[in-house]
Amino acid sequence: MRTDEAIGLVAAARTDAELFGVDAPAHRYRELVAALHPDRLGALDARVRADATDAFVRVTTRWRAARMPSSGPATEGSVVVLGGYRLGPLAYTGDLADLYDVGADRLLKLPRDPADNDLMAREAHALRVIEERGDPRHLPYVPRLVDTLRHRDPASGAERRITVLAAVPGLHSLDAVRRAYPDGLDARDAAWMWRRLLVALGLAHRAGVVHGAVLPRHVLIEPDGHGLVLVDWCFSAVDGGTVPALVPGHEDWYPPEVTARRPCGPGTDLAMAARCMTWLMGDRAPRELRVFADGCRRPALNARPDDAWRLLGELDEVLHRRYGPRTFRPFTLNP
């Protein structure tokens, strides 16, 4: 299997059956690992290596999760039930957890490793704080926390902290956008994504929450209505502090204060958001937006912008000078 084929398969597979097949899943797993392992990528360009590394992490975590010993939830026939929620199909595989459809537009987020319970708790706390302190008009830009529960394995005693989140259909990550536009996205399309990402960050920062992991995989867009949801708040910091961990394979995306374990701030998120957008546009980014992004990514935290709402106004000025009055541009992931 070629590396590009493996990357495409991992990106398209929504279930373990689609990813590993049903006849010889172990053989498919070995094929994927052989095609995606970082030590076997050779002289591929940086973007393909990054996509392959991301796919490798997703394959190995999903394989381990699929073969994780049963944590002993209740069952109804062949249906797994956790805290009264009947687990449907695997909907998404996240950095730390798997998200299952539990009906009624809800997703149950189950950590693969109990050692990550503290990060699950961080996300729940961050979402509660944003809901309590944030402007209700902008709350749709972040996931809505529906429920939290704990499940203890009766055999090992290991406990997992579980969250249930409201689901929004039709969302696609910026990773998917870049795959659809490998030569770079038109800056006029990236503009609305950047603007809405700044709204999500402005909402959180005014509530005292720093996301801490603004990466393409965590920025989800709804193409038709130009919606956006910033997900995975497990690495967040509330009212100051440090980002608790880095997403594997994305270490070079973080600004210096994160990798040095120094306190973060709104400028941490704003720098990562600018990196997402310049990465999305690639060589199609106009000079004005590259300069704007460079200002958001200065090495020192105190030298960067620290107010997402003010930065949104400055971005609008840059866009107006470049493109004139703002107009709605239909967007599709099938160019």
N, C-alpha and C positions, 0 to 999 in steps of 0.2 A: 504494500500500500504506500502510495506517495504521500509526502508530508501535506501537500495542499489538499489531497483527498481526505486525509484524516482530519484536518482542521475543519473542512466543510461538513464532514459527518458529525463531529462533536457539536458544531454550531447548530445544526439542524435537528439533532435528536432531542426530543422533549421527554422521552421515557427511557428507562434502562433497556427495554426490549428493542427500541429503535437504535440505541447506541451499540449494544453488545450482541443483538440478535437473540434468537431463542434456541437455535439448533446447537451452536458451539460457542457460547459466550466467552469461555476462557481463551479460545483461539483468537476471537475478535479482539479481546482485551490485549493479548500479546502483540497482535498486529498494530494496534493503535499505539501502544507504548514504544514499539520499535520505530514507528514513523515519527513520533513526537518527542522522544527523549532528548533533553537538551544536549547531551553528550554526542548525539548522532546527527545534529543538524548541519554540521559542516559550515560552508561559507555562504549560507543564506543571508539575505539582507536583514537589517535590524527589525523591520516591521514584521516580516514572516517569522523570524525567530521569536518575537514577542507573542505573536498569535499562537505559535506552536507551543510555547511554554505555558501559556494560559490554557490551551486545550489539554496539555499533558496533566496539569494540576486538576482540571475538571474530570478527566478520565479516571485518574487514580483515586480521587476522593469518592467519585460515584461507585467505583468498583468496590472500594472498602466498605462504603455505606451499605451497598447491596448485600454484602456478606457479613455484616456486623451481627453478632449474636443477638437474638431476640431480646428486647428489653422488657418483655413480659407484659405488654399492654393487654387489656381485655380484647376479646374477639367476639364477633357475631357471625358465626359461620366462618367464611374466609375473609371477612372484613375486619381490619384492625381499628380499634376504638381507643382513643386517648382522651381522657377527661370529658367524655361524652361526645367527642368529635369523631366522626367516621372518616378515616383516611381514604381519600380517593387517589387518583393518579399523581405521580410525582410531577409537579408543575415546573419547578426550577431547582437548580443546584447552586447554592450560594457558596461564599468563602468558607463558612463555618457550619452551615446547616442545609438541610433539604427542606423544601417547601412543598407541602401536599395540598391538593384541592380538597376542601372539606365541605363544599357546597355553600350556597347562599352568598356567593362572592366573597369567600373567606379562604385564606391560606394559613395552614398550620406550619410553623417553622420549628423544625426538630433538629437540635444540634447533633452532629455526628459524634462528638467527643464531649463527655461531661466536663472535661477540663476547661471548656469554653463557656461554662455557665456564667462566669463573671461578665463575659462580653455580651451574652444574651441579656443579662440584667442591665447592662449599660444601655443597650438599645431601648429596652422597655422604659427605663427611666428617662432617657432623652426624649422619646416620643410623648411621654406624659407631660414633661416640662414644656415642650413646644405647644402642646394642646392647651395647657393651662395658661401660659404666658403669651402665646402667639396671637397674631391678628387672625381672627376667624376667616377672613376673606382669602387668606393664602394657605390655609391648612391643607387643601387638596394637593399641594406641592410635596407633601411628605406622607408616608404611609400612616394609616389610622390604626392605632392599637385597639383591638377588640377585646382581648382576653390574655391572661397569663396563667400558667399552671405548671405544676411540677409532676414528674413521673419518676418513681423509684423502681429500679429493677429488683424484683423479689429474690432473684438468685444471687446477684452480686452486691446489692445494696446501692449501686451507683444511681445517682439522681440526675435527671436532666431538666433544665428549665426551658419551658416551651412557651412560645407566644403565638397568638392568632392575630392575623392582620387582615384588614379589608383589602380585597383584590380589585385591581382596575384592569379591565380587558384591553387588548390591543396595544400593549406597550412593547417597545423594542429598545435595547440598550444602545449606547453610542458605539459599542463594539460592532453591533449589527449594522449600524449606519456606515461605519468605516468599511466594513466588508462589502457593502452595496456600492460604495463610492471609493474604490481603492486608490484612485488617482487624486483624491482630495475632494472635499465638499465645497460647493459654491458658498462663498462667505455670506451671501444674502440668506441662505438657508441656515448656516451656522449661527447667524445673528439672532434668530428667534430662540434657538436653543440656549445660547449664551445668556440672553436676557432673562429667560425663564429660570435658568439655573441660578442667576443672581437673585431672583425673587425668592427661590427656595432657601438660599443661604441668608438673605436678609431676614426672612422669617425666623430662621433658627438663631442667628446671631443676636437679634433683638431679644430673644428668649434666653440668651446666655449659653447657647449650645454651639459647639464647634463639631462639624461632622467628622473630620479627621481622616477621611478616605474618599475624597472626591475623585473617583476614577471612572473611566468610560463604562465599565460594567455596572456601576452603581447609579448611572444617570439614565433614566428610562424616559423615552418620549412616546407621545401618541401622535403619529404623523398627520392624520387628517385634521384634527382640531388644534394642532400645535400645543398639545399638553405636555407636561413634564412632571415626573415624580423622582425625587432623590431618595434612594433606598439604602438599606444596610447601614444602620446607625450604631452598629456594634463597636465601632472604634472611636466613638464620640467622647467628648469631654464637656462636662457641664460646669459653668462658672469657673473656668480656668483649669489648669492641669496639663498633663501630657497625653499624647495619643498612646494608648496602651499596647498597640501591636501594629505591625505592617502586614499588608496583604502579600503573601508569597508571590514572587515573580514580578512584583511591581515596586521594588525597593527604590529604583531610580526615578520614580514619579514623585517622591516626597521632597518637600523643601528641607533645608538643613536642620531646622529646629526639631523636626520629627525624628530623623535618624540619629540626632545627638541626644534624644530624650530630654529636650528642654521644653518648657511650657509653650503651648501653642496659642493661637488666637485666630480671630476672623481672617487675618491675612494668610494663615495657613491654607484655609479652604479656597480663598480667592486666587492664590497662586496655583493650586491644583486645578481649579476650574479653568484658568487661562491655559494651562498645559493641555487639558482635555480639548479645548477648542482649537488651538494651533495644531495639535495632532490630527484633529478631525479634518481641518482644511488642508493640511499638508502644504504642498508647493503652491496651492491656489490661494493661500492667505495673502491679502494685499498688504502692502508695506504699513499702512496706517494701523491695521489691526495687529500686525506683528509688533510694532512699537508699543501699542497699548498693552499687549500681553506681556511684553518685556518689563513694563513698569509694574505689573502685578506680580512679577516673579523675581524681584530683587532678592539677593541672597539673605539680607537681614530682615527679620520679621518686622522690626519697627520702621523699616524704610518702605514697606509695601502699603497699599491701600488697606484700610481696616473697616470700611463701611460699605457693605454691598449695595445699599440703596443709593448712596452718593456715586458709587462706581457705575451703577446702572445708568444714572443720568449722564455721566461722562461717556459711557459707551454709546448712548443714543446720539450724543453730539458728534462723535467720530463717525457713526453710521450715516448721520444726516449729511455731513460734509462730503462723504464718499458717494452716497447713493441717492440723496434727496429725501423727500418725505417717505415715511414708512408705509409700505403696502403689504397686503397679504399675498404670500407666494405659496400656492399648493405644493405639497411635498410628498414624494413617494419613495419607497425603498426599492423600487424596481425601475431604475433608470433605463 
